[in-house]
Amino acid sequence: MAEASLPVLMYHGIHADAHSRGRYEPVYSVAPQTFSAQLDWLLAQGYRSVLLDELRSYDTRGGKRVVITFDDGDVSNIEVALPLLLERGLVAEFFVTSDFIGSDGMLAPTDVRALSQAGMGVQSHGRSHRYLEDLEPGDLDEELSSSKRVLEQATGKAVDALALPGGRGGERERLLAQRLGYRYLLNSEPGPNRGWCGDSYLQRLAVTRGLGMKEFAGMVTWSGIGPRIARMRYHALRLPKRMLGNRRYEQLRARVFGS
Ligand SMILES: [Zn+2]
């Protein structure tokens, strides 16, 4: 029997349109009805949402597990996503960029604490959202340790997971993060996490605004053509990133996608 897959979903803001509260992004902002429909689909398929800490404990309940994550710390995370999760009995991990806390359209310090008190996970998405692989060792260390400290102070709980800003980083970032006390590392490479061992990166499935229900289902179950396209697209985009460097890649991307 094939090893079970572990879908880890990656959301950003949940916005009806460009006028919704928060920072609307044309590619990554998912509409509230779409988000609700995706959650309902997961429940109908027998998925149980888990926090990362549950991945290491021996699970006697069995069944299909899914990890729901949010990046950046948009205010819609608490205003829109949290109620929709709670009314369905679901949990999620919120990866917050600590410097963004309190800025326009983003979570306030009290929101970060409220998410944690509501039973959600609050984790690190770096301090400034700079791409970790671009940083000198000292700056990298500071990004990872200060964001951890700020978020731990905000929640009063341990912060032991890191999602790479922009999905960028590799072995150097993994080893340092683990040395600083992070136990879970997440990137943005699409994948089913089959055979995931606690030390390696968890792959994530980006949920984008244009993703239809059928494609969403294909990604979560890692079946059909969708996942292969997502992987090809991801690796095709990595190539110019590596050749141009992250800054020039972002300039190019901005010209192509207008974001
Ligand atoms: Zn991000």
Residues whose N, C-alpha, C, O or C-beta is under 5 A from the ligand:
A	BS01	ZN	D71 D72 P165 G166
